[in-house]
Amino acid sequence: MPTQTILITLIALLIFSYFIGHKRSIAVSSLDKGRRNLHSRPHYYGYMVAIWAGIPALLILMLWSAFNSSIITSLTVSGLPDTLQAESKDTLGLIINEVKNLAVSGQIAEETDAVKRDAAYNYQRLQSISTLAKTVVVFVAALLGMLFAWRLINPELRARNKVETVVRWGMIICASIAILTTVGIVFSVLFESIRFFESVPASDFLFGTKWSPQTSIRTDQVGSSGSFGAIPLFVGTLLISVIALVIAVPLGLMSAIYLSEYSSRRVRSFAKPTLEILAGIPTVVYGFFAALTVAPFLRDLGESIGLSVASESALAAGVVMGIMIIPFVSSLSDDVISAVPQAMRDGSYGMGATKSETIRQVVIPAALPGIVGGVLLAASRAIGETMIVVMAAGLSANLTVNPLEAVTTVTVQIVTLLTGDQEFDSPKTLAAFALGLGLFVITLLLNFVALQIIRKYREQYE
């Protein structure tokens, strides 16, 4: 039975387990002054039976699916002749891949090599046995768990406590997975970055002003040693991000103030969803808009006033990116401004302040922690954007703060370095991890600064 079918059948079994647990709890209880003498409500007993039926079966299914392929492959290899088993690991891997392709395609009979044909038949047989055994073991575990929990039900059983304990541990596991995933990402980037800095000095990477990561295979070729100065990339990233925030923060904040303080309910119900549509537009569409509309417009406008604007410029990318992140600032700012207690506004009005004075001196300071959070989210979105920069700002690693010239960003270069078939032992490829580590440090510093601002004003207004 396929895994999907097992899951669907298991869900139906869990629903059945809930109902029989619920019914059993009512059957074993007795009425006392109109109330049943159960420690917990009947549905908790149903949940407990479903948990006992589901968790062991799902764990077995998950572990079986995780190790099934490797075990079947090992058994298939052990069935090959000794001469083939003595081959190198790469050669043996190619043979096993051919055997798997034969088994999956169903064209085993057409294979002329008897060894591969027999191995494919053996692989198919092992897969069939594994599928059957998995189905039987999973459902037996579910039925035994269901029967065990069903027999445990009695009026004194603390079903609610047991269910809540399982739920609490489930939440702990989910939180731990999120934390461990973050730790794994950080360490994987860190270790690869250390390998990069073994080939390229950290001083050259952090303070170098020329980025040309192209390296040749032989030392006698031209350009055998690349330049890995990351300053132009970080300057380009910050330049485009600053332009985007200069566009997004005022527009987003002003629109949030209007929607929360001045607009009617009818206008707000229409304007806010319309504004948030900007967040759902794919970035490649913004890239087309920047490359085909905004960049030519800025170039023509610059020529009309005597300025030289590149066809791919930081200004075009920054403007379009700013339009894209307006909803991040606007929506979050609107929510936190609306959450400011009306009593604070009323107190300001009672002291004789006007509406605009109340907004400037009471509402905005009280909502500042949330506004800073929205701006931080927008900044992180701008720093991590790739497609708009590729299509509107180009790939030239120029060290400049002139927004009219072409620049590139860290994320664009990471994509460029890892595109296609690459060797992960070369400094060129490992440079992508060093750039990722630098970007992570910058984002961490932004978070630290934002937390300091939030802590300062939260202490003042709470």
Residue, then its C-alpha position, 0 to 999 in steps of 0.5 A: m500500500p502506498t504511503q499516501t494511502i496508508l496516511i489516508t487510512l490512518i486518518a480514518l482510523l484515528i477518527f474512529s478511535y476518537f469516537i470509540g474513546h468518547k463513547r467508552s468514556i460515557a459508557v463507563s461513567s455514571l450519573d451523579k446529580g445530573r453530572r457524569n463522574l468523569h475526571s475529564r470531559p468525554h472528548y479528552y478520552g477520545y483524543m487520548v485514544a486517537i493519540w495512542a493509535g496515531i503517534p506510534a503508527l506515525l513514528i513507525l511510518m516516518l522511520w520506515s520511510a527514512f531508512n527504507s531506501s538505504i536498507i533495500t539498496s544495501l540488500t541489493v548490493s549484497g546480492l550482487p556478485d563479489t566482483l561487482q561488490a569489489e568495485s569502487k564506490d562511484t562505479l557501484g553507485l552507477i550500477i545501483n542507479e541503473v538497477k533502480n531505473l530498470a525496476v522503476s521503468g518496468q523494462i527489466a525483461e529488455e535488459t541484456d545484462a543478466v546480473k543487472r536484470d536479476a538485481a532489478y528483479n531482486y530490488q522489486r521483490l525487496q520493495s514489495i516485501s517492504t511495502l507490505a511489511k510497512t503496511v502491516v506493522v503500521f496498522v498493527a501498531a495503530l490497532l494495538g495502541m487504540l486497544f490499549a488506550w481504550r482499555l485504560i479508560n475509567p472515570e478516574l483516568r486523568a485524560r485531560n492531563k495526558v492529552e495536554t502533556v502530549v500537546r505541550w511536548g508536541m509544541i516543544i518539539c516543533a519549537s526545537i526543530a525551528i531552533l535546530t534548523t536555524v542552528g544548522i543553517v548557521f553552522s553549515v554556512l560558518f564551516e564552509s566560510i572557514r574553508f573559504f578563508e583558508s584559501v582567501p585571507a579574511s582581510d582581502f575579503l572584508f576590505g578588498t575593493k575588487w570583486s572578480p571571483q573567476t578562477s581558472i583550472r590551471t595556474d598557467q591560464v590568464g586570471s588564475s587567481g580571482s579577486f574576492g574583495a566584497i566591499p563593492l557587493f556590500v556597498g551596492t546592497l546597502l545603497i539599493s536597500v537605502i533607496a528602497l527604504v527612503i521610498a517605502v518608509p515615508l509612503g508606508l508610514m503616511s498611508a498607515i497613519y491615514l488609514s488608521e486615523y483619518s480614513s472612513r471605515r468604507v475607504r479603509s476596507f477598500a484601500k488596505p486590501t488593495l495596498e497589500i496586493l503589492a506584497g503578493i505580486p511575484t518579484v519577477v514581475y517587479g523586475f520586468f517593471a523595473a527593467l522595461t518601464v522604470a529604468p528607461f524612464l529614469r534614463d530619459l529623465g536624466e538625459s533631459i536634465g543633463l545627467s548620465v543615467a546607466s541603463e541598469s542603475a541602483l536608482a531603478a532597482g531601489v525605487v521598484m524595490g521600495i514600491m514592493i516593500i511598502p505593504f510591509v511597512s504600511s500594514l504592520s504600522d497600521d496594525v500597531i497604530s490602531a492598537v494604541p489605546q483610545a484612552m491615550r488619544d482622549g487624554s491628549y484631546g482633553m489637554g487641548a491637543t489637535k488631532s495632528e499633535t496627538i498623532r505626532q506626540v502621542v500615537i506615533p511614540a507609543a506605536l514606535p516599537g511596532i513601527v520599527g519592527g515593520v521597518l526592520l522587516a522591510a529592510s530585511r526584505a530589501i537586503g535579501e531581494t535578488m530578482i529585481v536587482v538582476m533585472a534592473a541593477g545588473l551584475s557589475a560589481n562597481l564600488t560606488v555610491n552614485p545611484l545612477e550607476a550600475v551596481t550589484t548586491v550580495t544575493v545576486q552574486i550568491v546566485t551567480l556563484l552557485t548557478g550551474d555545475q560547480e565544484f564545492d572545493s573551489p574558492k569561487t563556490l565557497a565565496a558564496f557561503a562567505l557572502g551569506l555569512g556576511l549578510f547574516v551578520i549584517t541582518l543580526l546587527l540590524n535586529f540588535v539595533a531594532l531591539q534596542i530601540i524597541r526596548k527603550y520606547r517600550e519601557q517608556y510607554e508601558 
